[in-house]
Amino acid sequence: AQTVTQSQPEMSVQEAETVTLSCTYDTSESNYYLFWYKQPPSRQMILVIRQEAYKQQNATENRFSVNFQKAAKSFSLKISDSQLGDTAMYFCAFMNYNAGNMLTFGGGTRLMVKP
Amino acid sequence: DTEVTQTPKHLVMGMTNKKSLKCEQHMGHRAMYWYKQKAKKPPELMFVYSYEKLSINESVPSRFSPECPNSSLLNLHLHALQPEDSALYLCASSQGWLGNQPQHFGDGTRLSIL
């Protein structure tokens, strides 16, 4: 079984600044995927970014990028030029390639972007 | 706009009522999921359907009864619920059940049990 840990229950950042959300995971698998999902107050879980474990290059999506450290089992999310609309709950999630499409979520980090 | 549509958005029901939650997607996805999410917690998987067949039941009480009438529609029938069942119920879908298939979520139904 795998576990996902998000050590920062709450964070805040000033608008236009950069913030990094931490995520660590524990697994014995070698083939897996990692995701960051965003859940704003509107409730919908939105996929922000994903990373294949076999890829060394860190994924990026516009203002969102990850720092994937496979040996350290770390998968942090960096949000650049933070916007008010980034205020949300952020969940890190793990998917074992060989165990179907099941997501294991971390406990979440609540991010507040302040004007 | 979400591509996974859930109705109703809010539901209040008594412990003796019978109600159903509905989830619909038209992306051609063949895997659909029900999650339960309590406040400030991550979603917890309840059921997985793959090609309209129940693939996973995460030991969910029988007062929750899922149904997948076709590849686009997923229902969750509710009966004799308890106050602790009050939560946000999220539906999700993915292209398939194997490999790297990102899940697309709906807006959820917020359920309150009186």
gemmi code that builds the backbone of each chain (N, CA, C; Angstrom):
import gemmi

chains = {
    "A": [
        ("ALA", (0.846, -1.194, 0.000), (0.000, 0.000, 0.000), (0.884, 1.248, 0.000)),
        ("GLN", (0.324, 2.296, -0.523), (1.089, 3.539, -0.557), (0.401, 4.588, 0.307)),
        ("THR", (1.199, 5.525, 0.758), (0.670, 6.643, 1.530), (1.172, 7.936, 0.916)),
        ("VAL", (0.373, 8.973, 1.059), (0.702, 10.302, 0.550), (0.555, 11.283, 1.698)),
        ("THR", (1.570, 12.098, 1.930), (1.567, 13.031, 3.053), (1.764, 14.456, 2.572)),
        ("GLN", (0.862, 15.307, 3.003), (1.008, 16.746, 2.764), (1.170, 17.387, 4.128)),
        ("SER", (2.345, 17.901, 4.406), (2.695, 18.333, 5.761), (2.218, 19.734, 6.102)),
        ("GLN", (1.697, 20.454, 5.121), (1.262, 21.836, 5.357), (-0.272, 21.901, 5.260)),
        ("PRO", (-0.986, 21.891, 6.381), (-2.451, 21.937, 6.319), (-2.967, 23.248, 5.712)),
        ("GLU", (-2.279, 24.350, 6.003), (-2.712, 25.644, 5.486), (-1.499, 26.480, 5.097)),
        ("MET", (-1.663, 27.249, 4.028), (-0.630, 28.189, 3.601), (-1.296, 29.438, 3.060)),
        ("SER", (-0.530, 30.519, 3.092), (-1.023, 31.740, 2.470), (0.108, 32.377, 1.681)),
        ("VAL", (-0.277, 33.160, 0.677), (0.701, 33.822, -0.184), (0.094, 35.118, -0.685)),
        ("GLN", (0.928, 36.106, -0.895), (0.453, 37.359, -1.459), (0.289, 37.196, -2.970)),
        ("GLU", (-0.709, 37.859, -3.469), (-0.953, 37.871, -4.913), (0.335, 38.241, -5.652)),
        ("ALA", (0.600, 37.531, -6.750), (1.755, 37.740, -7.632), (3.034, 37.087, -7.115)),
        ("GLU", (3.027, 36.582, -5.903), (4.211, 35.910, -5.390), (4.180, 34.418, -5.725)),
        ("THR", (5.256, 33.745, -5.347), (5.406, 32.316, -5.629), (5.255, 31.514, -4.350)),
        ("VAL", (4.617, 30.382, -4.447), (4.425, 29.521, -3.282), (4.687, 28.072, -3.685)),
        ("THR", (5.203, 27.298, -2.747), (5.480, 25.885, -3.000), (4.751, 25.016, -1.987)),
        ("LEU", (3.992, 24.050, -2.485), (3.259, 23.113, -1.645), (3.998, 21.773, -1.644)),
        ("SER", (4.154, 21.198, -0.472), (4.943, 19.978, -0.333), (4.086, 18.721, -0.379)),
        ("CYS", (4.687, 17.648, -0.886), (4.022, 16.350, -0.911), (5.101, 15.275, -0.887)),
        ("THR", (4.960, 14.340, -0.003), (5.840, 13.174, -0.006), (4.977, 11.920, -0.064)),
        ("TYR", (5.549, 10.855, -0.556), (4.778, 9.625, -0.699), (5.682, 8.443, -0.368)),
        ("ASP", (5.043, 7.348, -0.090), (5.787, 6.147, 0.237), (5.223, 5.002, -0.601)),
        ("THR", (6.084, 4.353, -1.368), (5.655, 3.234, -2.192), (6.838, 2.329, -2.497)),
        ("SER", (6.539, 1.094, -2.776), (7.566, 0.155, -3.221), (7.465, -0.074, -4.729)),
        ("GLU", (6.498, 0.581, -5.362), (6.300, 0.424, -6.795), (7.304, 1.273, -7.564)),
        ("SER", (7.566, 0.851, -8.818), (8.482, 1.627, -9.655), (7.740, 2.358, -10.772)),
        ("ASN", (6.567, 1.864, -11.131), (5.767, 2.498, -12.191), (4.536, 3.137, -11.565)),
        ("TYR", (4.506, 4.438, -11.573), (3.366, 5.123, -10.969), (3.243, 6.521, -11.551)),
        ("TYR", (2.146, 7.178, -11.187), (1.880, 8.544, -11.623), (1.542, 9.382, -10.391)),
        ("LEU", (1.843, 10.631, -10.488), (1.545, 11.575, -9.417), (0.747, 12.733, -9.986)),
        ("PHE", (-0.183, 13.223, -9.187), (-1.077, 14.293, -9.635), (-1.206, 15.354, -8.545)),
        ("TRP", (-1.492, 16.562, -8.970), (-1.989, 17.602, -8.096), (-3.382, 17.985, -8.588)),
        ("TYR", (-4.334, 17.941, -7.641), (-5.701, 18.371, -7.921), (-5.983, 19.618, -7.087)),
        ("LYS", (-6.787, 20.499, -7.648), (-7.213, 21.725, -6.976), (-8.716, 21.624, -6.741)),
        ("GLN", (-9.148, 22.007, -5.544), (-10.579, 22.017, -5.249), (-10.963, 23.371, -4.674)),
        ("PRO", (-11.456, 24.273, -5.515), (-11.888, 25.588, -5.024), (-13.199, 25.455, -4.259)),
        ("PRO", (-13.654, 26.552, -3.677), (-14.937, 26.501, -2.948), (-16.109, 26.041, -3.796)),
        ("SER", (-15.973, 26.136, -5.098), (-17.028, 25.635, -5.994), (-17.123, 24.117, -5.969)),
        ("ARG", (-16.177, 23.454, -5.326), (-16.222, 22.016, -5.019), (-15.627, 21.091, -6.073)),
        ("GLN", (-15.579, 21.517, -7.329), (-15.090, 20.598, -8.339), (-13.606, 20.330, -8.174)),
        ("MET", (-13.211, 19.069, -8.253), (-11.802, 18.696, -8.236), (-11.248, 18.882, -9.650)),
        ("ILE", (-10.236, 19.725, -9.765), (-9.678, 20.057, -11.081), (-8.240, 19.564, -11.152)),
        ("LEU", (-7.926, 18.807, -12.201), (-6.564, 18.329, -12.373), (-5.663, 19.505, -12.748)),
        ("VAL", (-4.626, 19.713, -11.952), (-3.701, 20.825, -12.191), (-2.509, 20.366, -13.019)),
        ("ILE", (-1.922, 19.242, -12.627), (-0.692, 18.791, -13.274), (-0.460, 17.331, -12.921)),
        ("ARG", (0.230, 16.610, -13.820), (0.540, 15.211, -13.532), (1.965, 14.911, -13.982)),
        ("GLN", (2.519, 13.879, -13.347), (3.902, 13.501, -13.597), (3.996, 11.986, -13.692)),
        ("GLU", (4.637, 11.508, -14.756), (4.911, 10.070, -14.848), (6.226, 9.792, -14.141)),
        ("ALA", (6.272, 8.757, -13.343), (7.464, 8.485, -12.542), (8.673, 8.163, -13.398)),
        ("TYR", (8.462, 7.627, -14.596), (9.594, 7.254, -15.434), (10.224, 8.452, -16.149)),
        ("LYS", (9.567, 9.590, -16.076), (10.099, 10.791, -16.731), (10.924, 11.598, -15.732)),
        ("GLN", (12.132, 11.918, -16.114), (12.989, 12.716, -15.240), (12.638, 14.194, -15.305)),
        ("GLN", (12.111, 14.627, -16.445), (11.804, 16.046, -16.617), (10.577, 16.406, -15.799)),
        ("ASN", (10.682, 17.509, -15.080), (9.563, 17.981, -14.267), (8.459, 18.541, -15.145)),
        ("ALA", (7.206, 18.187, -14.805), (6.060, 18.670, -15.567), (5.799, 20.149, -15.278)),
        ("THR", (5.317, 20.842, -16.292), (4.908, 22.244, -16.120), (3.608, 22.468, -16.875)),
        ("GLU", (2.767, 23.318, -16.306), (1.511, 23.744, -16.938), (1.324, 25.224, -16.628)),
        ("ASN", (1.746, 26.050, -17.550), (1.620, 27.504, -17.371), (2.302, 27.944, -16.072)),
        ("ARG", (1.570, 28.463, -15.105), (2.168, 28.970, -13.878), (2.463, 27.873, -12.856)),
        ("PHE", (2.076, 26.653, -13.168), (2.229, 25.536, -12.246), (3.374, 24.632, -12.707)),
        ("SER", (4.237, 24.276, -11.774), (5.311, 23.345, -12.091), (5.559, 22.463, -10.876)),
        ("VAL", (6.176, 21.322, -11.130), (6.465, 20.425, -10.031), (7.968, 20.241, -9.907)),
        ("ASN", (8.382, 19.855, -8.702), (9.752, 19.425, -8.446), (9.644, 17.972, -7.996)),
        ("PHE", (9.920, 17.064, -8.931), (9.778, 15.637, -8.694), (11.138, 15.062, -8.353)),
        ("GLN", (11.276, 14.565, -7.145), (12.512, 13.946, -6.675), (12.194, 12.486, -6.366)),
        ("LYS", (12.435, 11.619, -7.343), (11.999, 10.229, -7.208), (12.701, 9.510, -6.067)),
        ("ALA", (13.994, 9.719, -5.933), (14.732, 9.017, -4.882), (14.247, 9.444, -3.503)),
        ("ALA", (13.928, 10.698, -3.367), (13.457, 11.231, -2.093), (11.957, 11.036, -1.924)),
        ("LYS", (11.281, 10.574, -2.972), (9.818, 10.388, -2.956), (9.120, 11.680, -2.562)),
        ("SER", (9.480, 12.706, -3.297), (8.944, 14.035, -3.044), (8.367, 14.595, -4.334)),
        ("PHE", (7.257, 15.308, -4.220), (6.548, 15.812, -5.403), (5.904, 17.141, -5.031)),
        ("SER", (6.659, 18.213, -5.053), (6.137, 19.512, -4.628), (5.572, 20.285, -5.811)),
        ("LEU", (4.631, 21.148, -5.524), (3.964, 21.984, -6.536), (4.354, 23.436, -6.322)),
        ("LYS", (4.851, 24.070, -7.373), (5.182, 25.492, -7.310), (4.168, 26.273, -8.135)),
        ("ILE", (3.599, 27.282, -7.498), (2.664, 28.172, -8.193), (3.336, 29.528, -8.305)),
        ("SER", (3.565, 29.954, -9.512), (4.203, 31.250, -9.760), (3.141, 32.307, -10.037)),
        ("ASP", (3.490, 33.568, -9.720), (2.549, 34.675, -9.999), (1.151, 34.329, -9.483)),
        ("SER", (1.053, 34.033, -8.203), (-0.208, 33.583, -7.602), (-1.335, 34.564, -7.881)),
        ("GLN", (-2.506, 33.994, -8.162), (-3.692, 34.800, -8.439), (-4.784, 34.465, -7.418)),
        ("LEU", (-5.708, 35.409, -7.253), (-6.772, 35.204, -6.270), (-7.545, 33.911, -6.566)),
        ("GLY", (-7.670, 33.591, -7.834), (-8.394, 32.383, -8.231), (-7.673, 31.099, -7.883)),
        ("ASP", (-6.435, 31.214, -7.412), (-5.706, 30.013, -6.990), (-6.098, 29.592, -5.575)),
        ("THR", (-6.857, 30.433, -4.884), (-7.329, 30.074, -3.547), (-8.162, 28.803, -3.629)),
        ("ALA", (-7.722, 27.774, -2.911), (-8.389, 26.461, -3.027), (-7.715, 25.475, -2.087)),
        ("MET", (-8.306, 24.296, -2.011), (-7.670, 23.149, -1.368), (-6.894, 22.418, -2.449)),
        ("TYR", (-5.653, 22.056, -2.165), (-4.826, 21.338, -3.124), (-4.520, 19.938, -2.573)),
        ("PHE", (-4.797, 18.943, -3.410), (-4.549, 17.550, -3.029), (-3.488, 16.944, -3.936)),
        ("CYS", (-2.514, 16.324, -3.315), (-1.529, 15.528, -4.019), (-2.086, 14.101, -4.096)),
        ("ALA", (-1.867, 13.410, -5.214), (-2.438, 12.062, -5.359), (-1.469, 11.146, -6.078)),
        ("PHE", (-1.529, 9.872, -5.720), (-0.658, 8.832, -6.256), (-1.507, 7.799, -6.972)),
        ("MET", (-1.012, 7.299, -8.109), (-1.688, 6.214, -8.819), (-0.665, 5.156, -9.197)),
        ("ASN", (-0.901, 3.937, -8.757), (-0.039, 2.814, -9.093), (-0.415, 2.306, -10.487)),
        ("TYR", (0.528, 2.322, -11.396), (0.247, 1.929, -12.779), (-0.320, 0.531, -12.873)),
        ("ASN", (0.113, -0.350, -11.990), (-0.272, -1.757, -12.093), (-1.499, -2.126, -11.263)),
        ("ALA", (-2.151, -1.152, -10.676), (-3.277, -1.463, -9.784), (-4.539, -0.732, -10.204)),
        ("GLY", (-4.712, -0.578, -11.508), (-5.921, 0.097, -11.942), (-5.814, 1.587, -11.744)),
        ("ASN", (-6.918, 2.238, -11.909), (-6.941, 3.694, -11.945), (-7.309, 4.303, -10.600)),
        ("MET", (-6.804, 3.745, -9.514), (-7.200, 4.216, -8.193), (-6.237, 5.266, -7.691)),
        ("LEU", (-6.799, 6.322, -7.164), (-6.027, 7.425, -6.619), (-5.913, 7.297, -5.100)),
        ("THR", (-4.700, 7.523, -4.593), (-4.497, 7.671, -3.163), (-4.188, 9.145, -2.908)),
        ("PHE", (-5.029, 9.802, -2.135), (-4.894, 11.241, -1.912), (-4.131, 11.536, -0.630)),
        ("GLY", (-3.414, 12.656, -0.638), (-2.893, 13.211, 0.594), (-3.994, 13.952, 1.332)),
        ("GLY", (-3.665, 14.454, 2.512), (-4.666, 15.100, 3.355), (-5.081, 16.489, 2.902)),
        ("GLY", (-4.325, 17.069, 1.967), (-4.698, 18.371, 1.423), (-3.969, 19.524, 2.080)),
        ("THR", (-3.797, 20.584, 1.304), (-3.260, 21.856, 1.794), (-4.218, 22.951, 1.374)),
        ("ARG", (-4.676, 23.721, 2.346), (-5.566, 24.850, 2.019), (-4.712, 26.065, 1.729)),
        ("LEU", (-4.804, 26.593, 0.518), (-4.022, 27.748, 0.095), (-4.912, 28.977, -0.005)),
        ("MET", (-4.478, 30.030, 0.637), (-5.188, 31.316, 0.568), (-4.278, 32.320, -0.129)),
        ("VAL", (-4.753, 32.900, -1.208), (-4.015, 33.955, -1.896), (-4.596, 35.289, -1.460)),
        ("LYS", (-3.733, 36.139, -0.909), (-4.192, 37.402, -0.347), (-3.902, 38.557, -1.301)),
        ("PRO", (-4.853, 39.483, -1.411), (-4.639, 40.626, -2.321), (-3.614, 41.606, -1.768)),
    ],
    "B": [
        ("ASP", (-16.668, 25.069, -17.319), (-17.804, 24.150, -17.239), (-17.303, 22.712, -17.076)),
        ("THR", (-17.922, 21.995, -16.123), (-17.515, 20.642, -15.888), (-18.086, 19.736, -16.969)),
        ("GLU", (-17.313, 18.686, -17.327), (-17.779, 17.727, -18.321), (-18.471, 16.559, -17.660)),
        ("VAL", (-18.414, 16.501, -16.348), (-19.130, 15.494, -15.577), (-20.208, 16.239, -14.798)),
        ("THR", (-21.446, 15.887, -15.072), (-22.581, 16.621, -14.509), (-23.234, 15.809, -13.407)),
        ("GLN", (-23.381, 16.430, -12.240), (-24.020, 15.746, -11.121), (-25.281, 16.494, -10.713)),
        ("THR", (-26.321, 15.743, -10.450), (-27.571, 16.309, -9.950), (-28.120, 15.445, -8.823)),
        ("PRO", (-28.783, 16.050, -7.845), (-28.879, 17.495, -7.632), (-27.590, 18.045, -7.038)),
        ("LYS", (-27.465, 19.350, -6.927), (-26.284, 19.965, -6.309), (-26.375, 19.910, -4.784)),
        ("HIS", (-27.589, 19.984, -4.281), (-27.821, 19.894, -2.842), (-28.996, 18.953, -2.605)),
        ("LEU", (-28.913, 18.198, -1.512), (-30.007, 17.287, -1.167), (-30.099, 17.188, 0.347)),
        ("VAL", (-31.305, 17.430, 0.855), (-31.583, 17.250, 2.278), (-32.609, 16.136, 2.382)),
        ("MET", (-32.326, 15.155, 3.196), (-33.274, 14.048, 3.321), (-33.303, 13.504, 4.742)),
        ("GLY", (-34.431, 12.926, 5.075), (-34.556, 12.288, 6.360), (-34.000, 10.876, 6.322)),
        ("MET", (-33.824, 10.309, 7.480), (-33.196, 8.991, 7.576), (-34.061, 7.889, 6.979)),
        ("THR", (-35.357, 8.137, 6.813), (-36.216, 7.091, 6.267), (-36.490, 7.276, 4.773)),
        ("ASN", (-35.983, 8.354, 4.207), (-36.253, 8.637, 2.791), (-35.443, 7.749, 1.866)),
        ("LYS", (-35.917, 7.678, 0.617), (-35.150, 7.067, -0.476), (-34.941, 8.130, -1.536)),
        ("LYS", (-33.697, 8.315, -1.918), (-33.357, 9.288, -2.943), (-32.240, 8.720, -3.803)),
        ("SER", (-31.980, 9.410, -4.917), (-30.890, 8.975, -5.806), (-30.056, 10.158, -6.241)),
        ("LEU", (-28.763, 9.938, -6.364), (-27.844, 10.908, -6.954), (-27.531, 10.445, -8.377)),
        ("LYS", (-27.376, 11.431, -9.253), (-27.159, 11.118, -10.659), (-25.872, 11.738, -11.152)),
        ("CYS", (-25.173, 11.016, -12.005), (-23.930, 11.501, -12.602), (-23.940, 11.144, -14.085)),
        ("GLU", (-23.571, 12.103, -14.920), (-23.605, 11.881, -16.360), (-22.340, 12.444, -17.007)),
        ("GLN", (-21.799, 11.707, -17.959), (-20.652, 12.211, -18.737), (-20.830, 11.776, -20.190)),
        ("HIS", (-20.398, 12.647, -21.102), (-20.520, 12.350, -22.526), (-19.162, 12.469, -23.202)),
        ("MET", (-18.136, 12.022, -22.497), (-16.776, 12.056, -23.031), (-16.364, 10.694, -23.579)),
        ("GLY", (-17.268, 9.722, -23.532), (-16.924, 8.378, -23.992), (-16.086, 7.594, -23.005)),
        ("HIS", (-16.037, 8.077, -21.772), (-15.261, 7.378, -20.745), (-15.943, 6.073, -20.358)),
        ("ARG", (-15.127, 5.045, -20.047), (-15.692, 3.733, -19.720), (-15.506, 3.364, -18.252)),
        ("ALA", (-14.899, 4.229, -17.475), (-14.774, 3.997, -16.029), (-15.410, 5.164, -15.294)),
        ("MET", (-16.205, 4.841, -14.274), (-16.860, 5.891, -13.483), (-16.746, 5.552, -12.009)),
        ("TYR", (-16.706, 6.591, -11.185), (-16.369, 6.442, -9.777), (-17.326, 7.252, -8.901)),
        ("TRP", (-17.574, 6.739, -7.708), (-18.228, 7.517, -6.647), (-17.245, 7.688, -5.490)),
        ("TYR", (-17.147, 8.946, -5.012), (-16.340, 9.281, -3.846), (-17.231, 9.948, -2.806)),
        ("LYS", (-16.830, 9.796, -1.538), (-17.444, 10.538, -0.432), (-16.373, 11.457, 0.143)),
        ("GLN", (-16.732, 12.714, 0.381), (-15.753, 13.662, 0.924), (-16.347, 14.419, 2.102)),
        ("LYS", (-15.741, 14.252, 3.252), (-16.117, 15.026, 4.435), (-15.327, 16.336, 4.408)),
        ("ALA", (-15.825, 17.301, 5.181), (-15.234, 18.638, 5.176), (-13.753, 18.601, 5.542)),
        ("LYS", (-12.954, 19.304, 4.765), (-11.520, 19.468, 4.985), (-10.764, 18.142, 4.933)),
        ("LYS", (-11.332, 17.144, 4.278), (-10.686, 15.840, 4.110), (-10.578, 15.497, 2.629)),
        ("PRO", (-9.685, 14.593, 2.268), (-9.626, 14.177, 0.864), (-10.795, 13.264, 0.517)),
        ("PRO", (-11.083, 13.127, -0.767), (-12.151, 12.202, -1.173), (-11.792, 10.758, -0.823)),
        ("GLU", (-12.823, 9.996, -0.461), (-12.647, 8.568, -0.184), (-13.402, 7.771, -1.246)),
        ("LEU", (-12.712, 6.853, -1.882), (-13.340, 6.058, -2.938), (-14.410, 5.143, -2.353)),
        ("MET", (-15.567, 5.116, -3.044), (-16.655, 4.219, -2.632), (-16.801, 3.069, -3.640)),
        ("PHE", (-17.033, 3.425, -4.898), (-17.298, 2.421, -5.935), (-16.572, 2.793, -7.227)),
        ("VAL", (-16.236, 1.754, -8.002), (-15.699, 1.940, -9.342), (-16.462, 1.045, -10.307)),
        ("TYR", (-16.900, 1.624, -11.419), (-17.507, 0.868, -12.504), (-16.582, 0.928, -13.706)),
        ("SER", (-16.363, -0.230, -14.306), (-15.584, -0.306, -15.538), (-16.431, -1.026, -16.573)),
        ("TYR", (-16.686, -0.371, -17.699), (-17.547, -0.942, -18.749), (-18.875, -1.424, -18.155)),
        ("GLU", (-19.481, -0.575, -17.376), (-20.788, -0.772, -16.766), (-20.844, -1.908, -15.755)),
        ("LYS", (-19.692, -2.443, -15.396), (-19.661, -3.519, -14.400), (-18.996, -2.990, -13.125)),
        ("LEU", (-19.546, -3.363, -11.973), (-18.963, -2.942, -10.712), (-17.620, -3.642, -10.517)),
        ("SER", (-16.553, -2.857, -10.445), (-15.207, -3.411, -10.309), (-14.712, -3.358, -8.872)),
        ("ILE", (-15.074, -2.288, -8.185), (-14.588, -2.113, -6.816), (-15.716, -1.591, -5.940)),
        ("ASN", (-15.858, -2.204, -4.792), (-16.749, -1.729, -3.730), (-15.877, -1.667, -2.484)),
        ("GLU", (-15.609, -0.440, -2.019), (-14.694, -0.281, -0.893), (-15.418, -0.485, 0.436)),
        ("SER", (-16.052, -1.651, 0.557), (-16.738, -2.008, 1.811), (-17.743, -0.948, 2.239)),
        ("VAL", (-18.501, -0.490, 1.279), (-19.497, 0.553, 1.540), (-20.774, -0.098, 2.090)),
        ("PRO", (-21.400, 0.509, 3.111), (-22.644, -0.056, 3.664), (-23.720, -0.201, 2.593)),
        ("SER", (-24.574, -1.187, 2.766), (-25.575, -1.503, 1.743), (-26.652, -0.430, 1.611)),
        ("ARG", (-26.691, 0.523, 2.519), (-27.655, 1.627, 2.360), (-27.272, 2.523, 1.173)),
        ("PHE", (-26.075, 2.333, 0.642), (-25.656, 2.973, -0.597), (-25.659, 1.910, -1.703)),
        ("SER", (-26.412, 2.150, -2.759), (-26.530, 1.158, -3.828), (-26.222, 1.817, -5.168)),
        ("PRO", (-25.076, 1.477, -5.783), (-24.747, 2.091, -7.068), (-25.417, 1.357, -8.225)),
        ("GLU", (-25.539, 2.101, -9.323), (-26.120, 1.518, -10.534), (-25.516, 2.215, -11.738)),
        ("CYS", (-25.189, 1.438, -12.766), (-24.637, 2.019, -13.996), (-25.480, 1.535, -15.173)),
        ("PRO", (-26.566, 2.240, -15.503), (-27.483, 1.778, -16.549), (-26.855, 1.753, -17.942)),
        ("ASN", (-25.931, 2.679, -18.196), (-25.220, 2.680, -19.467), (-23.876, 3.373, -19.284)),
        ("SER", (-23.113, 3.453, -20.342), (-21.733, 3.938, -20.201), (-21.645, 5.417, -19.856)),
        ("SER", (-22.750, 6.156, -19.992), (-22.717, 7.592, -19.731), (-23.298, 7.978, -18.391)),
        ("LEU", (-23.952, 7.056, -17.738), (-24.757, 7.392, -16.570), (-24.389, 6.527, -15.366)),
        ("LEU", (-24.299, 7.183, -14.226), (-24.013, 6.478, -12.973), (-24.938, 7.030, -11.905)),
        ("ASN", (-25.617, 6.145, -11.213), (-26.518, 6.554, -10.140), (-26.022, 6.033, -8.801)),
        ("LEU", (-26.428, 6.710, -7.745), (-26.177, 6.223, -6.392), (-27.494, 6.321, -5.639)),
        ("HIS", (-28.075, 5.158, -5.350), (-29.356, 5.105, -4.654), (-29.108, 5.081, -3.150)),
        ("LEU", (-29.893, 5.908, -2.469), (-29.697, 6.108, -1.033), (-30.945, 5.673, -0.277)),
        ("HIS", (-30.757, 4.958, 0.807), (-31.908, 4.501, 1.596), (-31.477, 4.295, 3.041)),
        ("ALA", (-32.289, 4.844, 3.953), (-32.044, 4.674, 5.394), (-30.656, 5.154, 5.802)),
        ("LEU", (-30.305, 6.344, 5.328), (-28.985, 6.879, 5.646), (-28.927, 7.372, 7.091)),
        ("GLN", (-27.693, 7.504, 7.576), (-27.429, 7.967, 8.926), (-26.876, 9.392, 8.887)),
        ("PRO", (-26.969, 10.117, 9.991), (-26.431, 11.495, 10.002), (-24.960, 11.559, 9.599)),
        ("GLU", (-24.179, 10.532, 9.909), (-22.751, 10.552, 9.555), (-22.520, 10.389, 8.052)),
        ("ASP", (-23.581, 10.116, 7.309), (-23.464, 10.026, 5.850), (-23.535, 11.397, 5.184)),
        ("SER", (-23.802, 12.424, 5.975), (-23.797, 13.782, 5.434), (-22.391, 14.107, 4.941)),
        ("ALA", (-22.288, 14.499, 3.684), (-20.975, 14.730, 3.067), (-21.188, 15.261, 1.661)),
        ("LEU", (-20.084, 15.555, 0.999), (-20.097, 15.878, -0.427), (-19.832, 14.578, -1.190)),
        ("TYR", (-20.687, 14.265, -2.140), (-20.516, 13.050, -2.931), (-20.079, 13.453, -4.329)),
        ("LEU", (-18.892, 12.990, -4.684), (-18.286, 13.337, -5.960), (-18.328, 12.168, -6.918)),
        ("CYS", (-18.635, 12.467, -8.152), (-18.563, 11.482, -9.224), (-17.367, 11.835, -10.101)),
        ("ALA", (-16.734, 10.834, -10.650), (-15.615, 11.065, -11.565), (-15.671, 10.042, -12.690)),
        ("SER", (-14.993, 10.351, -13.772), (-14.900, 9.391, -14.876), (-13.496, 9.448, -15.465)),
        ("SER", (-13.106, 8.352, -16.123), (-11.832, 8.318, -16.827), (-12.002, 7.470, -18.075)),
        ("GLN", (-11.061, 7.619, -18.990), (-11.166, 6.900, -20.265), (-11.297, 5.409, -20.059)),
        ("GLY", (-10.465, 4.885, -19.175), (-10.506, 3.466, -18.899), (-10.079, 3.210, -17.480)),
        ("TRP", (-9.885, 1.956, -17.165), (-9.587, 1.564, -15.800), (-8.105, 1.283, -15.603)),
        ("LEU", (-7.362, 1.098, -16.680), (-5.972, 0.709, -16.551), (-5.053, 1.845, -16.982)),
        ("GLY", (-3.891, 1.908, -16.344), (-2.854, 2.821, -16.789), (-3.097, 4.261, -16.405)),
        ("ASN", (-2.492, 5.119, -17.121), (-2.528, 6.539, -16.811), (-3.791, 7.168, -17.372)),
        ("GLN", (-4.837, 7.158, -16.606), (-6.116, 7.692, -17.078), (-6.609, 8.727, -16.065)),
        ("PRO", (-6.310, 9.987, -16.279), (-6.720, 11.009, -15.304), (-8.225, 10.993, -15.075)),
        ("GLN", (-8.606, 11.199, -13.857), (-10.019, 11.236, -13.526), (-10.533, 12.657, -13.631)),
        ("HIS", (-11.712, 12.791, -14.216), (-12.394, 14.079, -14.354), (-13.564, 14.068, -13.378)),
        ("PHE", (-13.623, 15.090, -12.542), (-14.611, 15.122, -11.475), (-15.770, 16.055, -11.804)),
        ("GLY", (-16.919, 15.741, -11.222), (-18.059, 16.643, -11.253), (-18.007, 17.606, -10.074)),
        ("ASP", (-19.024, 18.465, -9.978), (-19.103, 19.463, -8.911), (-19.584, 18.890, -7.591)),
        ("GLY", (-20.104, 17.680, -7.628), (-20.540, 17.035, -6.394), (-21.975, 17.343, -6.012)),
        ("THR", (-22.512, 16.480, -5.162), (-23.808, 16.702, -4.519), (-23.558, 16.810, -3.023)),
        ("ARG", (-23.992, 17.934, -2.460), (-23.836, 18.078, -1.004), (-25.079, 17.493, -0.339)),
        ("LEU", (-24.871, 16.449, 0.415), (-25.965, 15.697, 1.037), (-26.017, 15.972, 2.536)),
        ("SER", (-27.199, 16.292, 3.007), (-27.415, 16.502, 4.444), (-28.502, 15.560, 4.919)),
        ("ILE", (-28.201, 14.808, 5.955), (-29.168, 13.852, 6.523), (-29.695, 14.423, 7.835)),
        ("LEU", (-31.003, 14.565, 7.893), (-31.613, 15.138, 9.097), (-31.841, 14.061, 10.148)),
    ],
}
model = gemmi.Model(1)
for chain_id, residues in chains.items():
    chain = gemmi.Chain(chain_id)
    for i, (resn, *xyz) in enumerate(residues, 1):
        res = gemmi.Residue()
        res.name, res.seqid = resn, gemmi.SeqId(i, " ")
        for name, pos in zip(("N", "CA", "C"), xyz):
            atom = gemmi.Atom()
            atom.name, atom.element = name, gemmi.Element(name[0])
            atom.pos, atom.b_iso = gemmi.Position(*pos), 0.0
            res.add_atom(atom)
        chain.add_residue(res)
    model.add_chain(chain)
structure = gemmi.Structure()
structure.add_model(model)
structure.setup_entities()
